[in-house]
């Protein structure tokens, strides 16, 4: 029964572990499965992992549509982020875009889109932000990215401040962004305190 999700999932995992199964066969099964059901994050990540780890450089989608492995995986990521707004898939997508032949403007627009969609997750967004500030070479745009980052509370905010201080050469700009950073850190203190109390209580319980 193709409309039985559990059966589809079991068959996919069975096929993935069959010795000698081809990537094309796996791809066909996944396409059929995904045409009926949205994929969870782990299914998208496994698909991308299989494609990216293959030694095949091109993917033939039809008799007239042959694309590079990178471009095919970019297409997969675009499908995936339309189903789930999760940082892990966005991170793969942005990493692929950064090494693609897309224009700098287009890639920057996708980084900014990723920040809008998943850049406010307290624990999970830092990888996205790191990709963004590492990729950005335009001084003004990079500073804007740091400024926005410092206005958003996150688990690794202090690490980004250290990165910014080592990069910034303009003392006036550094002072301006320090004020934003310090204000955001103030809002983090109660959260950090609660987290440390919870860890302490768990240690006592154990």
DOFIPA-71824 format. One record per residue: y, x, z of N, C-alpha, C in turn. Coordinates in steps of 0.1 Angstrom, whole numbers. Each point is the difference from the previous one (the first is absolute). Layout:
<r n_y="Y" n_x="X" n_z="Z" ca_y="Y" ca_x="X" ca_z="Z" c_y="Y" c_x="X" c_z="Z"/>
...
//
This chain:
<r n_y="-12" n_x="9" n_z="0" ca_y="12" ca_x="-9" ca_z="0" c_y="13" c_x="9" c_z="0"/>
<r n_y="7" n_x="0" n_z="-11" ca_y="12" ca_x="9" ca_z="-1" c_y="11" c_x="-4" c_z="10"/>
<r n_y="0" n_x="-12" n_z="5" ca_y="10" ca_x="-4" ca_z="10" c_y="-4" c_x="2" c_z="14"/>
<r n_y="-11" n_x="7" n_z="3" ca_y="-4" ca_x="4" ca_z="13" c_y="6" c_x="14" c_z="3"/>
<r n_y="11" n_x="0" n_z="8" ca_y="7" ca_x="12" ca_z="3" c_y="-9" c_x="11" c_z="6"/>
<r n_y="-8" n_x="-4" n_z="10" ca_y="-9" ca_x="9" ca_z="7" c_y="-10" c_x="6" c_z="-10"/>
<r n_y="-5" n_x="-8" n_z="-8" ca_y="-10" ca_x="5" ca_z="-10" c_y="6" c_x="10" c_z="-10"/>
<r n_y="12" n_x="-3" n_z="-4" ca_y="8" ca_x="9" ca_z="-9" c_y="2" c_x="13" c_z="7"/>
<r n_y="4" n_x="-1" n_z="12" ca_y="3" ca_x="13" ca_z="8" c_y="-12" c_x="8" c_z="2"/>
<r n_y="-11" n_x="-6" n_z="4" ca_y="-13" ca_x="7" ca_z="2" c_y="-4" c_x="6" c_z="-13"/>
<r n_y="1" n_x="-7" n_z="-11" ca_y="-5" ca_x="6" ca_z="-13" c_y="9" c_x="12" c_z="-4"/>
<r n_y="13" n_x="-1" n_z="3" ca_y="9" ca_x="11" ca_z="-4" c_y="-4" c_x="13" c_z="8"/>
<r n_y="-2" n_x="-2" n_z="13" ca_y="-4" ca_x="12" ca_z="9" c_y="-14" c_x="5" c_z="-4"/>
<r n_y="-9" n_x="-9" n_z="-4" ca_y="-13" ca_x="4" ca_z="-4" c_y="2" c_x="9" c_z="-13"/>
<r n_y="8" n_x="-5" n_z="-10" ca_y="2" ca_x="7" ca_z="-12" c_y="6" c_x="13" c_z="2"/>
<r n_y="10" n_x="1" n_z="9" ca_y="7" ca_x="12" ca_z="3" c_y="-9" c_x="11" c_z="5"/>
<r n_y="-11" n_x="-4" n_z="6" ca_y="-10" ca_x="10" ca_z="6" c_y="-12" c_x="2" c_z="-9"/>
<r n_y="0" n_x="-6" n_z="-11" ca_y="-12" ca_x="2" ca_z="-9" c_y="2" c_x="13" c_z="-7"/>
<r n_y="-10" n_x="9" n_z="1" ca_y="1" ca_x="13" ca_z="-7" c_y="0" c_x="-2" c_z="-15"/>
<r n_y="10" n_x="7" n_z="-6" ca_y="1" ca_x="0" ca_z="-15" c_y="9" c_x="-12" c_z="-5"/>
<r n_y="5" n_x="-8" n_z="9" ca_y="9" ca_x="-11" ca_z="-5" c_y="13" c_x="7" c_z="-6"/>
<r n_y="5" n_x="-6" n_z="-11" ca_y="11" ca_x="6" ca_z="-6" c_y="13" c_x="-7" c_z="5"/>
<r n_y="11" n_x="8" n_z="-1" ca_y="13" ca_x="-5" ca_z="4" c_y="3" c_x="-13" c_z="-8"/>
<r n_y="-3" n_x="0" n_z="-12" ca_y="2" ca_x="-12" ca_z="-9" c_y="-7" c_x="-12" c_z="5"/>
<r n_y="-12" n_x="1" n_z="5" ca_y="-7" ca_x="-11" ca_z="6" c_y="6" c_x="-5" c_z="13"/>
<r n_y="4" n_x="9" n_z="8" ca_y="7" ca_x="-3" ca_z="12" c_y="13" c_x="-8" c_z="-3"/>
<r n_y="8" n_x="6" n_z="-10" ca_y="12" ca_x="-6" ca_z="-4" c_y="-1" c_x="-14" c_z="-5"/>
<r n_y="-11" n_x="-3" n_z="-8" ca_y="-2" ca_x="-13" ca_z="-5" c_y="-3" c_x="-10" c_z="11"/>
<r n_y="-9" n_x="5" n_z="10" ca_y="-3" ca_x="-9" ca_z="11" c_y="12" c_x="-3" c_z="9"/>
<r n_y="9" n_x="10" n_z="2" ca_y="12" ca_x="-2" ca_z="8" c_y="9" c_x="-10" c_z="-7"/>
<r n_y="2" n_x="2" n_z="-13" ca_y="9" ca_x="-9" ca_z="-7" c_y="-5" c_x="-14" c_z="0"/>
<r n_y="-13" n_x="-2" n_z="-1" ca_y="-6" ca_x="-14" ca_z="1" c_y="2" c_x="-6" c_z="14"/>
<r n_y="-2" n_x="9" n_z="10" ca_y="1" ca_x="-5" ca_z="14" c_y="15" c_x="-3" c_z="3"/>
<r n_y="9" n_x="8" n_z="-4" ca_y="14" ca_x="-2" ca_z="3" c_y="6" c_x="-11" c_z="-8"/>
<r n_y="-6" n_x="-4" n_z="-11" ca_y="5" ca_x="-11" ca_z="-8" c_y="-3" c_x="-13" c_z="7"/>
<r n_y="-9" n_x="0" n_z="10" ca_y="-3" ca_x="-12" ca_z="8" c_y="6" c_x="0" c_z="14"/>
<r n_y="1" n_x="12" n_z="6" ca_y="5" ca_x="1" ca_z="13" c_y="10" c_x="12" c_z="2"/>
<r n_y="10" n_x="-2" n_z="8" ca_y="9" ca_x="11" ca_z="3" c_y="-7" c_x="10" c_z="8"/>
<r n_y="3" n_x="13" n_z="-2" ca_y="-7" ca_x="11" ca_z="7" c_y="8" c_x="3" c_z="13"/>
<r n_y="-8" n_x="4" n_z="10" ca_y="5" ca_x="5" ca_z="13" c_y="5" c_x="14" c_z="-3"/>
<r n_y="8" n_x="6" n_z="9" ca_y="5" ca_x="13" ca_z="-1" c_y="-11" c_x="10" c_z="-3"/>
<r n_y="-11" n_x="0" n_z="8" ca_y="-10" ca_x="10" ca_z="-1" c_y="-7" c_x="0" c_z="-14"/>
<r n_y="-1" n_x="-12" n_z="-6" ca_y="-6" ca_x="-1" ca_z="-13" c_y="9" c_x="6" c_z="-11"/>
<r n_y="13" n_x="-2" n_z="1" ca_y="9" ca_x="7" ca_z="-9" c_y="0" c_x="15" c_z="2"/>
<r n_y="0" n_x="4" n_z="12" ca_y="0" ca_x="15" ca_z="3" c_y="-13" c_x="6" c_z="-5"/>
<r n_y="-12" n_x="-6" n_z="1" ca_y="-12" ca_x="5" ca_z="-5" c_y="0" c_x="1" c_z="-15"/>
<r n_y="5" n_x="-10" n_z="-6" ca_y="1" ca_x="0" ca_z="-15" c_y="9" c_x="11" c_z="-4"/>
<r n_y="11" n_x="2" n_z="6" ca_y="9" ca_x="11" ca_z="-4" c_y="-7" c_x="14" c_z="3"/>
<r n_y="-6" n_x="1" n_z="11" ca_y="-7" ca_x="12" ca_z="3" c_y="-11" c_x="4" c_z="-10"/>
<r n_y="-7" n_x="-10" n_z="-5" ca_y="-11" ca_x="2" ca_z="-10" c_y="7" c_x="5" c_z="-13"/>
<r n_y="10" n_x="-7" n_z="-4" ca_y="7" ca_x="3" ca_z="-13" c_y="6" c_x="14" c_z="1"/>
<r n_y="7" n_x="3" n_z="11" ca_y="8" ca_x="12" ca_z="1" c_y="-9" c_x="13" c_z="1"/>
<r n_y="-12" n_x="-2" n_z="6" ca_y="-9" ca_x="11" ca_z="2" c_y="-9" c_x="3" c_z="-12"/>
<r n_y="0" n_x="-9" n_z="-10" ca_y="-8" ca_x="2" ca_z="-12" c_y="5" c_x="11" c_z="-8"/>
<r n_y="-8" n_x="6" n_z="-9" ca_y="4" ca_x="11" ca_z="-8" c_y="4" c_x="-5" c_z="-14"/>
<r n_y="0" n_x="-13" n_z="-2" ca_y="4" ca_x="-6" ca_z="-13" c_y="16" c_x="-1" c_z="0"/>
<r n_y="5" n_x="5" n_z="-11" ca_y="15" ca_x="0" ca_z="-1" c_y="6" c_x="-12" c_z="-6"/>
<r n_y="-8" n_x="-8" n_z="-7" ca_y="6" ca_x="-12" ca_z="-6" c_y="-9" c_x="-12" c_z="3"/>
<r n_y="6" n_x="-12" n_z="-1" ca_y="-8" ca_x="-13" ca_z="2" c_y="2" c_x="-9" c_z="-12"/>
<r n_y="-11" n_x="-4" n_z="-6" ca_y="1" ca_x="-9" ca_z="-11" c_y="-1" c_x="-15" c_z="5"/>
<r n_y="11" n_x="-7" n_z="-1" ca_y="1" ca_x="-13" ca_z="5" c_y="-5" c_x="-10" c_z="-10"/>
<r n_y="3" n_x="3" n_z="-13" ca_y="-4" ca_x="-8" ca_z="-11" c_y="-1" c_x="9" c_z="-12"/>
<r n_y="-3" n_x="-5" n_z="-12" ca_y="-1" ca_x="8" ca_z="-12" c_y="14" c_x="6" c_z="-4"/>
<r n_y="11" n_x="-7" n_z="5" ca_y="13" ca_x="5" ca_z="-4" c_y="8" c_x="5" c_z="12"/>
<r n_y="-6" n_x="0" n_z="12" ca_y="8" ca_x="3" ca_z="12" c_y="-7" c_x="11" c_z="7"/>
<r n_y="4" n_x="13" n_z="-2" ca_y="-6" ca_x="11" ca_z="7" c_y="12" c_x="7" c_z="8"/>
<r n_y="-2" n_x="1" n_z="13" ca_y="10" ca_x="6" ca_z="8" c_y="-5" c_x="12" c_z="8"/>
<r n_y="9" n_x="8" n_z="5" ca_y="-4" ca_x="11" ca_z="9" c_y="-5" c_x="-5" c_z="13"/>
<r n_y="-7" n_x="8" n_z="7" ca_y="-5" ca_x="-4" ca_z="13" c_y="11" c_x="-3" c_z="9"/>
<r n_y="11" n_x="8" n_z="0" ca_y="11" ca_x="-2" ca_z="9" c_y="7" c_x="-13" c_z="-3"/>
<r n_y="2" n_x="-3" n_z="-13" ca_y="7" ca_x="-13" ca_z="-3" c_y="-9" c_x="-12" c_z="3"/>
<r n_y="-13" n_x="1" n_z="-1" ca_y="-9" ca_x="-11" ca_z="3" c_y="1" c_x="-2" c_z="15"/>
<r n_y="0" n_x="11" n_z="8" ca_y="1" ca_x="-2" ca_z="15" c_y="13" c_x="-5" c_z="4"/>
<r n_y="11" n_x="3" n_z="-7" ca_y="13" ca_x="-6" ca_z="2" c_y="-1" c_x="-15" c_z="-2"/>
<r n_y="-7" n_x="-4" n_z="-11" ca_y="-1" ca_x="-15" ca_z="-2" c_y="-8" c_x="-6" c_z="11"/>
<r n_y="-10" n_x="6" n_z="5" ca_y="-8" ca_x="-5" ca_z="11" c_y="9" c_x="-2" c_z="12"/>
<r n_y="8" n_x="10" n_z="3" ca_y="9" ca_x="0" ca_z="12" c_y="10" c_x="-12" c_z="-2"/>
<r n_y="5" n_x="-2" n_z="-12" ca_y="9" ca_x="-11" ca_z="-2" c_y="-6" c_x="-13" c_z="3"/>
<r n_y="-13" n_x="-2" n_z="-4" ca_y="-7" ca_x="-12" ca_z="3" c_y="-2" c_x="-1" c_z="15"/>
<r n_y="-4" n_x="11" n_z="6" ca_y="-3" ca_x="0" ca_z="15" c_y="12" c_x="-4" c_z="8"/>
<r n_y="12" n_x="6" n_z="-3" ca_y="11" ca_x="-3" ca_z="8" c_y="6" c_x="-14" c_z="-2"/>
<r n_y="-5" n_x="-7" n_z="-11" ca_y="4" ca_x="-14" ca_z="-2" c_y="-9" c_x="-9" c_z="9"/>
<r n_y="-11" n_x="5" n_z="4" ca_y="-9" ca_x="-7" ca_z="9" c_y="2" c_x="3" c_z="15"/>
<r n_y="3" n_x="12" n_z="3" ca_y="2" ca_x="4" ca_z="14" c_y="12" c_x="10" c_z="1"/>
<r n_y="9" n_x="-3" n_z="9" ca_y="11" ca_x="9" ca_z="3" c_y="-5" c_x="10" c_z="11"/>
<r n_y="-7" n_x="10" n_z="-4" ca_y="-5" ca_x="10" ca_z="10" c_y="4" c_x="14" c_z="-3"/>
<r n_y="5" n_x="8" n_z="10" ca_y="5" ca_x="13" ca_z="-3" c_y="-10" c_x="9" c_z="-7"/>
<r n_y="-13" n_x="-1" n_z="3" ca_y="-10" ca_x="10" ca_z="-5" c_y="-1" c_x="-1" c_z="-15"/>
<r n_y="0" n_x="-12" n_z="-6" ca_y="0" ca_x="-2" ca_z="-14" c_y="13" c_x="5" c_z="-7"/>
<r n_y="11" n_x="-4" n_z="7" ca_y="13" ca_x="5" ca_z="-5" c_y="1" c_x="15" c_z="0"/>
<r n_y="-6" n_x="6" n_z="10" ca_y="0" ca_x="15" ca_z="0" c_y="-7" c_x="6" c_z="-12"/>
<r n_y="-12" n_x="-5" n_z="-3" ca_y="-7" ca_x="4" ca_z="-12" c_y="8" c_x="-2" c_z="-13"/>
<r n_y="6" n_x="-12" n_z="-1" ca_y="8" ca_x="-4" ca_z="-11" c_y="11" c_x="10" c_z="-2"/>
<r n_y="8" n_x="2" n_z="10" ca_y="12" ca_x="9" ca_z="-1" c_y="-4" c_x="14" c_z="-3"/>
<r n_y="-11" n_x="5" n_z="6" ca_y="-5" ca_x="13" ca_z="-3" c_y="-4" c_x="2" c_z="-15"/>
<r n_y="-6" n_x="-11" n_z="-6" ca_y="-4" ca_x="1" ca_z="-14" c_y="13" c_x="-1" c_z="-9"/>
<r n_y="9" n_x="-9" n_z="4" ca_y="13" ca_x="-1" ca_z="-8" c_y="7" c_x="14" c_z="0"/>
<r n_y="0" n_x="7" n_z="12" ca_y="8" ca_x="12" ca_z="1" c_y="-5" c_x="11" c_z="-10"/>
<r n_y="-13" n_x="-1" n_z="-4" ca_y="-5" ca_x="10" ca_z="-9" c_y="-2" c_x="-6" c_z="-14"/>
<r n_y="6" n_x="-12" n_z="-2" ca_y="-1" ca_x="-6" ca_z="-14" c_y="12" c_x="4" c_z="-8"/>
<r n_y="0" n_x="-6" n_z="-13" ca_y="11" ca_x="3" ca_z="-9" c_y="10" c_x="-10" c_z="0"/>
<r n_y="0" n_x="-9" n_z="11" ca_y="11" ca_x="-10" ca_z="1" c_y="13" c_x="7" c_z="3"/>
<r n_y="11" n_x="-7" n_z="-3" ca_y="13" ca_x="5" ca_z="3" c_y="3" c_x="2" c_z="14"/>
<r n_y="9" n_x="9" n_z="4" ca_y="4" ca_x="1" ca_z="14" c_y="6" c_x="-12" c_z="5"/>
<r n_y="8" n_x="-8" n_z="-7" ca_y="6" ca_x="-12" ca_z="4" c_y="-11" c_x="-10" c_z="4"/>
<r n_y="-10" n_x="-1" n_z="-9" ca_y="-11" ca_x="-10" ca_z="2" c_y="-7" c_x="3" c_z="13"/>
<r n_y="-4" n_x="13" n_z="2" ca_y="-7" ca_x="4" ca_z="11" c_y="8" c_x="-2" c_z="13"/>
<r n_y="13" n_x="3" n_z="0" ca_y="8" ca_x="-2" ca_z="11" c_y="1" c_x="-15" c_z="4"/>
<r n_y="1" n_x="-9" n_z="-11" ca_y="0" ca_x="-14" ca_z="3" c_y="-13" c_x="-5" c_z="7"/>
<r n_y="-11" n_x="6" n_z="-3" ca_y="-13" ca_x="-4" ca_z="6" c_y="0" c_x="5" c_z="14"/>
<r n_y="5" n_x="12" n_z="3" ca_y="1" ca_x="5" ca_z="14" c_y="9" c_x="-10" c_z="8"/>
<r n_y="11" n_x="-4" n_z="-5" ca_y="9" ca_x="-9" ca_z="7" c_y="-7" c_x="-14" c_z="2"/>
<r n_y="-8" n_x="-4" n_z="-10" ca_y="-7" ca_x="-13" ca_z="1" c_y="-11" c_x="1" c_z="11"/>
<r n_y="-6" n_x="12" n_z="1" ca_y="-10" ca_x="2" ca_z="10" c_y="6" c_x="-1" c_z="14"/>
<r n_y="12" n_x="5" n_z="2" ca_y="7" ca_x="0" ca_z="13" c_y="3" c_x="-15" c_z="3"/>
<r n_y="5" n_x="-7" n_z="-10" ca_y="3" ca_x="-14" ca_z="3" c_y="-13" c_x="-8" c_z="4"/>
<r n_y="-11" n_x="3" n_z="-5" ca_y="-12" ca_x="-8" ca_z="2" c_y="-8" c_x="5" c_z="12"/>
<r n_y="-1" n_x="13" n_z="2" ca_y="-9" ca_x="5" ca_z="11" c_y="6" c_x="11" c_z="8"/>
<r n_y="13" n_x="2" n_z="-2" ca_y="7" ca_x="11" ca_z="7" c_y="4" c_x="-2" c_z="14"/>
<r n_y="-3" n_x="-12" n_z="6" ca_y="5" ca_x="-3" ca_z="13" c_y="-12" c_x="-2" c_z="10"/>
<r n_y="-12" n_x="4" n_z="-4" ca_y="-11" ca_x="0" ca_z="9" c_y="1" c_x="11" c_z="10"/>
<r n_y="-1" n_x="-3" n_z="13" ca_y="3" ca_x="10" ca_z="10" c_y="-10" c_x="12" c_z="0"/>
<r n_y="-13" n_x="-3" n_z="-2" ca_y="-10" ca_x="10" ca_z="0" c_y="-4" c_x="5" c_z="-14"/>
<r n_y="1" n_x="-9" n_z="-10" ca_y="-6" ca_x="3" ca_z="-13" c_y="9" c_x="5" c_z="-11"/>
<r n_y="13" n_x="-1" n_z="2" ca_y="10" ca_x="3" ca_z="-11" c_y="4" c_x="14" c_z="-2"/>
<r n_y="-3" n_x="9" n_z="10" ca_y="5" ca_x="13" ca_z="0" c_y="-5" c_x="8" c_z="-12"/>
<r n_y="-12" n_x="-2" n_z="-5" ca_y="-6" ca_x="7" ca_z="-12" c_y="8" c_x="-4" c_z="-12"/>
<r n_y="4" n_x="-12" n_z="-1" ca_y="9" ca_x="-5" ca_z="-12" c_y="13" c_x="8" c_z="1"/>
<r n_y="6" n_x="0" n_z="11" ca_y="13" ca_x="6" ca_z="2" c_y="-1" c_x="15" c_z="-3"/>
<r n_y="-10" n_x="7" n_z="4" ca_y="-2" ca_x="14" ca_z="-2" c_y="-1" c_x="3" c_z="-15"/>
<r n_y="-8" n_x="-9" n_z="-7" ca_y="-2" ca_x="2" ca_z="-15" c_y="14" c_x="-1" c_z="-6"/>
<r n_y="8" n_x="-10" n_z="4" ca_y="13" ca_x="-3" ca_z="-6" c_y="9" c_x="12" c_z="2"/>
<r n_y="2" n_x="5" n_z="12" ca_y="10" ca_x="11" ca_z="3" c_y="-5" c_x="13" c_z="-6"/>
<r n_y="-13" n_x="2" n_z="-1" ca_y="-5" ca_x="12" ca_z="-6" c_y="2" c_x="0" c_z="-15"/>
<r n_y="-2" n_x="-12" n_z="-6" ca_y="2" ca_x="-1" ca_z="-15" c_y="14" c_x="1" c_z="-4"/>
<r n_y="9" n_x="-6" n_z="8" ca_y="14" ca_x="-1" ca_z="-5" c_y="7" c_x="13" c_z="0"/>
<r n_y="6" n_x="4" n_z="-11" ca_y="7" ca_x="13" ca_z="-2" c_y="15" c_x="-2" c_z="-1"/>
<r n_y="4" n_x="-12" n_z="-3" ca_y="14" ca_x="-3" ca_z="-1" c_y="6" c_x="0" c_z="14"/>
<r n_y="10" n_x="8" n_z="3" ca_y="5" ca_x="2" ca_z="13" c_y="6" c_x="-13" c_z="6"/>
<r n_y="8" n_x="-7" n_z="-8" ca_y="6" ca_x="-13" ca_z="5" c_y="-11" c_x="-10" c_z="3"/>
<r n_y="-10" n_x="-1" n_z="-9" ca_y="-10" ca_x="-10" ca_z="2" c_y="-9" c_x="4" c_z="12"/>
<r n_y="-3" n_x="12" n_z="1" ca_y="-8" ca_x="5" ca_z="11" c_y="6" c_x="-3" c_z="14"/>
<r n_y="14" n_x="3" n_z="0" ca_y="7" ca_x="-3" ca_z="12" c_y="0" c_x="-15" c_z="3"/>
<r n_y="1" n_x="-8" n_z="-10" ca_y="0" ca_x="-15" ca_z="2" c_y="-14" c_x="-4" c_z="6"/>
<r n_y="-10" n_x="6" n_z="-6" ca_y="-14" ca_x="-3" ca_z="5" c_y="-1" c_x="3" c_z="15"/>
<r n_y="5" n_x="12" n_z="4" ca_y="-1" ca_x="4" ca_z="14" c_y="8" c_x="-10" c_z="9"/>
<r n_y="12" n_x="-3" n_z="-5" ca_y="9" ca_x="-9" ca_z="7" c_y="-7" c_x="-14" c_z="3"/>
<r n_y="-6" n_x="-5" n_z="-10" ca_y="-7" ca_x="-13" ca_z="1" c_y="-12" c_x="2" c_z="10"/>
<r n_y="-7" n_x="11" n_z="-2" ca_y="-12" ca_x="3" ca_z="9" c_y="5" c_x="0" c_z="15"/>
<r n_y="11" n_x="6" n_z="3" ca_y="4" ca_x="2" ca_z="13" c_y="5" c_x="-13" c_z="7"/>
<r n_y="2" n_x="-10" n_z="-9" ca_y="4" ca_x="-13" ca_z="6" c_y="-12" c_x="-9" c_z="3"/>
<r n_y="-12" n_x="4" n_z="-4" ca_y="-12" ca_x="-8" ca_z="2" c_y="-9" c_x="7" c_z="10"/>
<r n_y="-3" n_x="-7" n_z="11" ca_y="-9" ca_x="6" ca_z="11" c_y="-14" c_x="2" c_z="-6"/>
<r n_y="-6" n_x="12" n_z="3" ca_y="-14" ca_x="3" ca_z="-4" c_y="-6" c_x="10" c_z="9"/>
<r n_y="-13" n_x="1" n_z="-1" ca_y="-7" ca_x="9" ca_z="9" c_y="4" c_x="15" c_z="-2"/>
<r n_y="2" n_x="4" n_z="-12" ca_y="3" ca_x="14" ca_z="-3" c_y="15" c_x="3" c_z="-3"/>
<r n_y="9" n_x="-8" n_z="6" ca_y="14" ca_x="2" ca_z="-4" c_y="5" c_x="14" c_z="4"/>
<r n_y="-4" n_x="5" n_z="11" ca_y="5" ca_x="13" ca_z="4" c_y="-4" c_x="11" c_z="-9"/>
<r n_y="-12" n_x="-1" n_z="-6" ca_y="-4" ca_x="10" ca_z="-10" c_y="9" c_x="0" c_z="-12"/>
<r n_y="4" n_x="-12" n_z="-5" ca_y="9" ca_x="-1" ca_z="-11" c_y="14" c_x="6" c_z="3"/>
<r n_y="4" n_x="-2" n_z="13" ca_y="12" ca_x="6" ca_z="3" c_y="0" c_x="16" c_z="-1"/>
<r n_y="-11" n_x="5" n_z="5" ca_y="-2" ca_x="15" ca_z="-2" c_y="0" c_x="4" c_z="-14"/>
<r n_y="-7" n_x="-8" n_z="-9" ca_y="0" ca_x="3" ca_z="-14" c_y="14" c_x="0" c_z="-6"/>
<r n_y="8" n_x="-10" n_z="4" ca_y="13" ca_x="-2" ca_z="-5" c_y="9" c_x="12" c_z="4"/>
<r n_y="-1" n_x="3" n_z="13" ca_y="9" ca_x="11" ca_z="5" c_y="-3" c_x="13" c_z="-7"/>
<r n_y="-12" n_x="3" n_z="-3" ca_y="-4" ca_x="12" ca_z="-8" c_y="5" c_x="0" c_z="-14"/>
<r n_y="2" n_x="-12" n_z="-6" ca_y="4" ca_x="-2" ca_z="-13" c_y="16" c_x="-1" c_z="-2"/>
<r n_y="6" n_x="-7" n_z="9" ca_y="14" ca_x="-3" ca_z="-2" c_y="9" c_x="12" c_z="3"/>
<r n_y="9" n_x="3" n_z="-10" ca_y="10" ca_x="11" ca_z="1" c_y="14" c_x="-5" c_z="4"/>
<r n_y="2" n_x="-13" n_z="-1" ca_y="14" ca_x="-5" ca_z="3" c_y="0" c_x="-5" c_z="14"/>
<r n_y="8" n_x="7" n_z="8" ca_y="1" ca_x="-3" ca_z="15" c_y="6" c_x="-14" c_z="2"/>
<r n_y="10" n_x="-4" n_z="-8" ca_y="6" ca_x="-13" ca_z="2" c_y="-10" c_x="-11" c_z="-2"/>
<r n_y="-8" n_x="1" n_z="-11" ca_y="-10" ca_x="-10" ca_z="-3" c_y="-11" c_x="0" c_z="11"/>
<r n_y="-3" n_x="12" n_z="5" ca_y="-10" ca_x="2" ca_z="11" c_y="4" c_x="-8" c_z="12"/>
<r n_y="13" n_x="2" n_z="4" ca_y="5" ca_x="-7" ca_z="11" c_y="0" c_x="-15" c_z="-1"/>
<r n_y="3" n_x="-5" n_z="-12" ca_y="0" ca_x="-14" ca_z="-3" c_y="-14" c_x="-6" c_z="1"/>
<r n_y="-10" n_x="7" n_z="-5" ca_y="-13" ca_x="-5" ca_z="0" c_y="-6" c_x="2" c_z="14"/>
<r n_y="5" n_x="10" n_z="8" ca_y="-5" ca_x="1" ca_z="13" c_y="3" c_x="-12" c_z="9"/>
<r n_y="12" n_x="-6" n_z="-2" ca_y="4" ca_x="-12" ca_z="7" c_y="-9" c_x="-11" c_z="-3"/>
<r n_y="-4" n_x="-2" n_z="-13" ca_y="-9" ca_x="-11" ca_z="-3" c_y="-14" c_x="3" c_z="6"/>
<r n_y="-4" n_x="12" n_z="-1" ca_y="-13" ca_x="4" ca_z="5" c_y="-1" c_x="-3" c_z="16"/>
<r n_y="10" n_x="4" n_z="7" ca_y="1" ca_x="-1" ca_z="14" c_y="0" c_x="-15" c_z="4"/>
<r n_y="7" n_x="-8" n_z="-7" ca_y="0" ca_x="-14" ca_z="3" c_y="-13" c_x="-7" c_z="-1"/>
<r n_y="-7" n_x="4" n_z="-11" ca_y="-14" ca_x="-5" ca_z="-2" c_y="-9" c_x="5" c_z="10"/>
<r n_y="1" n_x="13" n_z="4" ca_y="-9" ca_x="5" ca_z="10" c_y="2" c_x="-7" c_z="14"/>
<r n_y="12" n_x="-5" n_z="2" ca_y="3" ca_x="-8" ca_z="13" c_y="-9" c_x="-12" c_z="0"/>
<r n_y="0" n_x="-7" n_z="-12" ca_y="-8" ca_x="-12" ca_z="-1" c_y="-15" c_x="2" c_z="1"/>
<r n_y="-4" n_x="13" n_z="-2" ca_y="-14" ca_x="3" ca_z="1" c_y="-5" c_x="3" c_z="14"/>
<r n_y="9" n_x="4" n_z="9" ca_y="-4" ca_x="4" ca_z="13" c_y="-8" c_x="-10" c_z="8"/>
<r n_y="4" n_x="-13" n_z="-1" ca_y="-8" ca_x="-10" ca_z="7" c_y="-14" c_x="-1" c_z="-6"/>
<r n_y="-1" n_x="1" n_z="-13" ca_y="-13" ca_x="-1" ca_z="-7" c_y="-9" c_x="12" c_z="4"/>
<r n_y="6" n_x="12" n_z="0" ca_y="-7" ca_x="12" ca_z="4" c_y="-5" c_x="-1" c_z="15"/>
<r n_y="9" n_x="-6" n_z="8" ca_y="-4" ca_x="-1" ca_z="14" c_y="-11" c_x="-10" c_z="2"/>
<r n_y="0" n_x="-11" n_z="-7" ca_y="-11" ca_x="-9" ca_z="1" c_y="-13" c_x="6" c_z="-5"/>
<r n_y="1" n_x="8" n_z="-11" ca_y="-12" ca_x="6" ca_z="-6" c_y="-6" c_x="10" c_z="10"/>
<r n_y="9" n_x="8" n_z="6" ca_y="-5" ca_x="10" ca_z="10" c_y="-6" c_x="-7" c_z="12"/>
<r n_y="6" n_x="-11" n_z="5" ca_y="-6" ca_x="-7" ca_z="11" c_y="-14" c_x="-6" c_z="-3"/>
<r n_y="-1" n_x="-5" n_z="-13" ca_y="-13" ca_x="-6" ca_z="-4" c_y="-10" c_x="11" c_z="0"/>
<r n_y="3" n_x="12" n_z="-6" ca_y="-9" ca_x="11" ca_z="0" c_y="-4" c_x="5" c_z="14"/>
<r n_y="9" n_x="0" n_z="9" ca_y="-2" ca_x="4" ca_z="14" c_y="-10" c_x="-10" c_z="7"/>
<r n_y="3" n_x="-13" n_z="-2" ca_y="-9" ca_x="-10" ca_z="5" c_y="-14" c_x="0" c_z="-5"/>
<r n_y="-1" n_x="3" n_z="-13" ca_y="-13" ca_x="1" ca_z="-6" c_y="-8" c_x="12" c_z="5"/>
<r n_y="7" n_x="11" n_z="3" ca_y="-6" ca_x="12" ca_z="6" c_y="-5" c_x="-3" c_z="14"/>
<r n_y="8" n_x="-7" n_z="8" ca_y="-4" ca_x="-4" ca_z="13" c_y="-13" c_x="-9" c_z="0"/>
<r n_y="0" n_x="-9" n_z="-10" ca_y="-11" ca_x="-9" ca_z="-1" c_y="-13" c_x="7" c_z="-3"/>
<r n_y="1" n_x="10" n_z="-9" ca_y="-12" ca_x="8" ca_z="-4" c_y="-4" c_x="8" c_z="11"/>
//
